[in-house]
Amino acid sequence: MLSRLVLASGSALKNSGSFGACMVQASRSLHSSPQSLAPVPPLPEKGGKIRHGIFPEELFTLLYPKTGVTGPYMLGTGLALYLLSKEIYIINHETIAAASIGAVIIYGVKKYGSQVAAFIDKLNEEKVAKVQEVKELSMSSLAQAIENEKKEQWRVEGRHMLFDAKRNNVAMLLETNYRERLHMVTNEVKKRLDYQVQLQNLQRRMEQEHMVSWVEQNVIKSITLQQEKESIAKCIADLKLLAKATQARTTV
């Protein structure tokens, strides 16, 4: 009867407004707390030690300094007797069914647990191998991308030298073009000057020839027949004197 009274008072307290407000306030304070930025420890691959299939070893370790070795067993036995004596837990057909199902589950775990665990471990290893392969492929692709990026950076650094060389080549081409045009202009000017010099020389030569021909014609026109005869006679006399002088030299 006392147990039923405790349960009834607990349900009434639960349905009351003050208890609900307290729960809402607690949930709000829980959800509104700032998130911790501490690093999360890695999850263990295997569980801790247990006793009798369901009881963790930490419970026995916690109670051992105060209650000794038999403390956890006495605590469990006393708690079970308390629940049964106060009719908090009533044994009925569901208890028998739960015990039967628990026995079957324990038998299955004992019988096939290792095989199922090996199969699950194999599946887990295959998944881990696939994930590791994907990780290695991604790491290799990222490493290749980093190498390509370093090559591109090296090429970008080398572009300055290439641009300087191209700039020098363009400057040399411009200088060569300028000098070619300057040489072409020089040649054209020289040709024009040579043409003017030749034209002046031709004009002077033609003037000289014209002057010589004019003087010759005037001289010829000014010579009379008597002067011509006298000049011819004088030439003949000079030739005779030259012949005698030459003959005298040869005889000596």
C-alpha positions as CSV (number, residue, x, y, z in Angstrom):
1,M,0.0,0.0,0.0
2,L,2.8,2.4,0.8
3,S,4.4,1.7,-2.5
4,R,1.2,2.5,-4.4
5,L,0.9,5.7,-2.3
6,V,4.4,6.7,-3.3
7,L,3.7,6.0,-6.9
8,A,0.4,8.0,-6.8
9,S,2.1,11.0,-5.1
10,G,4.9,10.9,-7.6
11,S,2.5,10.9,-10.6
12,A,0.5,13.7,-9.1
13,L,3.7,15.7,-8.5
14,K,4.7,15.0,-12.1
15,N,1.4,16.3,-13.5
16,S,1.5,19.4,-11.3
17,G,2.4,22.8,-12.8
18,S,5.4,23.5,-10.5
19,F,7.1,20.2,-11.5
20,G,6.5,20.9,-15.2
21,A,7.8,24.5,-14.9
22,C,10.9,23.2,-13.2
23,M,11.4,20.6,-16.0
24,V,11.0,23.3,-18.6
25,Q,13.4,25.6,-16.9
26,A,15.9,22.8,-16.5
27,S,15.6,21.9,-20.2
28,R,16.0,25.6,-21.2
29,S,19.1,26.0,-19.0
30,L,20.4,22.7,-20.5
31,H,19.9,23.7,-24.1
32,S,20.9,27.3,-23.7
33,S,24.3,26.4,-22.2
34,P,27.3,27.4,-24.4
35,Q,28.8,24.6,-26.4
36,S,32.2,23.5,-25.2
37,L,35.1,23.9,-27.6
38,A,37.2,21.3,-26.0
39,P,38.5,18.5,-28.3
40,V,36.3,15.4,-28.2
41,P,38.2,12.3,-27.2
42,P,38.1,9.5,-29.8
43,L,35.6,6.7,-29.2
44,P,37.0,3.4,-28.0
45,E,37.0,0.5,-30.5
46,K,36.1,-2.0,-27.8
47,G,33.8,-1.7,-24.7
48,G,34.9,-1.8,-21.1
49,K,34.9,-4.9,-18.9
50,I,31.6,-6.2,-17.6
51,R,30.5,-8.8,-15.1
52,H,27.6,-11.2,-15.6
53,G,27.0,-9.9,-19.1
54,I,25.4,-6.6,-18.2
55,F,27.0,-5.0,-15.1
56,P,30.0,-2.7,-15.8
57,E,33.3,-3.3,-14.0
58,E,33.4,0.4,-12.9
59,L,30.4,-0.2,-10.6
60,F,32.3,-2.9,-8.6
61,T,35.5,-0.7,-8.6
62,L,33.5,2.2,-7.2
63,L,31.9,0.3,-4.4
64,Y,34.9,-1.9,-3.5
65,P,36.7,0.7,-1.2
66,K,33.5,1.2,0.9
67,T,31.6,-2.1,0.8
68,G,34.3,-4.6,-0.1
69,V,34.0,-7.4,-2.6
70,T,30.4,-8.5,-1.7
71,G,29.1,-4.9,-1.6
72,P,27.8,-4.8,-5.2
73,Y,26.2,-8.2,-4.9
74,M,24.5,-7.2,-1.6
75,L,23.3,-3.9,-3.1
76,G,21.8,-5.7,-6.1
77,T,20.2,-8.4,-3.9
78,G,18.8,-5.8,-1.5
79,L,17.5,-3.6,-4.3
80,A,15.7,-6.6,-5.9
81,L,14.2,-7.7,-2.6
82,Y,13.1,-4.1,-1.9
83,L,11.4,-3.9,-5.3
84,L,9.6,-7.2,-4.8
85,S,8.6,-6.7,-1.2
86,K,7.2,-3.2,-1.9
87,E,5.4,-4.5,-4.9
88,I,7.1,-1.9,-7.1
89,Y,7.9,-4.7,-9.5
90,I,5.3,-7.5,-9.7
91,I,6.2,-10.9,-11.1
92,N,3.6,-12.0,-13.7
93,H,3.6,-13.7,-17.1
94,E,5.5,-10.9,-18.7
95,T,8.4,-11.6,-16.3
96,I,8.5,-15.3,-17.4
97,A,8.4,-14.1,-21.1
98,A,11.1,-11.6,-20.5
99,A,13.2,-14.3,-18.7
100,S,12.7,-16.7,-21.6
101,I,13.5,-14.0,-24.2
102,G,16.6,-13.0,-22.1
103,A,17.7,-16.7,-22.0
104,V,17.3,-17.1,-25.7
105,I,19.2,-13.9,-26.3
106,I,22.0,-14.9,-24.0
107,Y,22.2,-18.4,-25.6
108,G,22.3,-16.7,-29.1
109,V,25.0,-14.3,-28.0
110,K,27.0,-17.1,-26.4
111,K,26.5,-19.4,-29.4
112,Y,26.7,-17.1,-32.4
113,G,28.1,-13.9,-30.9
114,S,31.7,-14.6,-32.1
115,Q,30.6,-15.5,-35.6
116,V,28.3,-12.4,-35.9
117,A,31.1,-10.3,-34.4
118,A,33.6,-11.7,-36.9
119,F,31.2,-11.0,-39.8
120,I,30.5,-7.5,-38.5
121,D,34.2,-6.9,-38.0
122,K,34.8,-8.1,-41.6
123,L,32.2,-5.7,-42.9
124,N,33.7,-2.9,-40.8
125,E,37.1,-3.7,-42.1
126,E,35.9,-3.6,-45.7
127,K,34.2,-0.3,-45.1
128,V,37.4,1.0,-43.4
129,A,39.4,-0.3,-46.3
130,K,37.1,1.5,-48.8
131,V,37.2,4.7,-46.8
132,Q,41.0,4.4,-46.5
133,E,41.2,3.9,-50.3
134,V,39.1,6.9,-50.9
135,K,41.2,8.8,-48.4
136,E,44.4,7.8,-50.1
137,L,43.0,8.7,-53.6
138,S,41.9,12.0,-52.3
139,M,45.2,12.6,-50.6
140,S,47.1,11.6,-53.8
141,S,44.8,13.9,-55.9
142,L,45.4,16.7,-53.4
143,A,49.1,16.1,-53.4
144,Q,49.1,16.2,-57.2
145,A,47.0,19.4,-57.1
146,I,49.6,20.9,-54.6
147,E,52.4,19.8,-56.9
148,N,50.6,21.4,-59.9
149,E,50.0,24.5,-57.9
150,K,53.8,24.7,-57.1
151,K,54.6,24.2,-60.7
152,E,52.2,27.0,-61.7
153,Q,53.7,29.2,-59.1
154,W,57.2,28.4,-60.4
155,R,56.0,29.1,-64.0
156,V,54.5,32.4,-62.8
157,E,57.8,33.3,-61.2
158,G,59.5,32.4,-64.5
159,R,57.1,34.5,-66.5
160,H,58.9,37.7,-65.3
161,M,62.1,36.6,-66.9
162,L,60.1,35.6,-70.0
163,F,58.4,38.9,-70.2
164,D,61.8,40.7,-69.7
165,A,63.2,38.7,-72.6
166,K,60.2,39.4,-74.8
167,R,60.4,43.1,-73.8
168,N,64.1,43.1,-74.8
169,N,63.4,41.3,-78.0
170,V,60.7,43.9,-78.9
171,A,63.1,46.7,-78.0
172,M,65.8,45.1,-80.2
173,L,63.2,44.7,-83.1
174,L,62.2,48.4,-82.7
175,E,65.9,49.4,-82.7
176,T,66.6,47.3,-85.7
177,N,63.6,48.7,-87.6
178,Y,64.7,52.2,-86.7
179,R,68.2,51.6,-87.9
180,E,67.0,50.0,-91.1
181,R,64.8,53.0,-91.8
182,L,67.6,55.3,-90.9
183,H,69.9,53.4,-93.3
184,M,67.2,53.5,-96.0
185,V,66.8,57.3,-95.5
186,T,70.6,57.7,-95.6
187,N,70.8,55.7,-98.9
188,E,68.0,57.7,-100.4
189,V,69.5,61.0,-99.5
190,K,72.9,59.8,-100.8
191,K,71.3,58.8,-104.0
192,R,69.6,62.2,-104.4
193,L,72.9,63.9,-103.6
194,D,74.8,61.7,-106.1
195,Y,72.2,62.4,-108.7
196,Q,72.6,66.2,-108.1
197,V,76.5,65.8,-108.3
198,Q,76.2,63.8,-111.5
199,L,73.8,66.3,-112.9
200,Q,76.1,69.1,-112.1
201,N,79.1,67.2,-113.6
202,L,77.1,66.5,-116.7
203,Q,76.1,70.1,-117.0
204,R,79.7,71.2,-116.5
205,R,81.0,68.7,-119.0
206,M,78.4,69.7,-121.6
207,E,79.3,73.3,-121.0
208,Q,83.0,72.5,-121.4
209,E,82.4,70.5,-124.6
210,H,80.2,73.2,-126.0
211,M,82.9,75.9,-125.1
212,V,85.6,73.8,-126.7
213,S,83.6,73.2,-129.8
214,W,82.7,76.9,-130.0
215,V,86.3,78.0,-129.5
216,E,87.5,75.4,-132.0
217,Q,85.0,76.5,-134.6
218,N,85.8,80.2,-134.0
219,V,89.6,79.4,-134.3
220,I,89.0,77.5,-137.5
221,K,86.9,80.2,-138.9
222,S,89.5,82.8,-137.9
223,I,92.4,81.0,-139.7
224,T,93.0,82.2,-143.3
225,L,94.5,80.3,-146.3
226,Q,97.9,82.1,-146.0
227,Q,98.1,81.4,-142.2
228,E,97.3,77.8,-142.9
229,K,100.0,77.5,-145.5
230,E,102.5,79.2,-143.2
231,S,101.6,77.0,-140.3
232,I,101.9,73.9,-142.5
233,A,105.3,75.0,-143.8
234,K,106.4,75.7,-140.2
235,C,105.2,72.2,-139.2
236,I,107.1,70.6,-142.0
237,A,110.3,72.5,-141.1
238,D,109.9,71.5,-137.4
239,L,109.5,67.9,-138.5
240,K,112.7,68.1,-140.6
241,L,114.7,69.5,-137.7
242,L,113.3,66.8,-135.4
243,A,114.3,64.2,-138.0
244,K,117.9,65.5,-138.3
245,A,118.2,65.7,-134.5
246,T,117.0,62.2,-134.1
247,Q,119.3,60.9,-136.9
248,A,122.3,62.7,-135.2
249,R,121.5,61.0,-131.9
250,T,121.3,57.6,-133.5
251,T,124.7,58.0,-135.2
252,V,126.4,59.1,-132.0
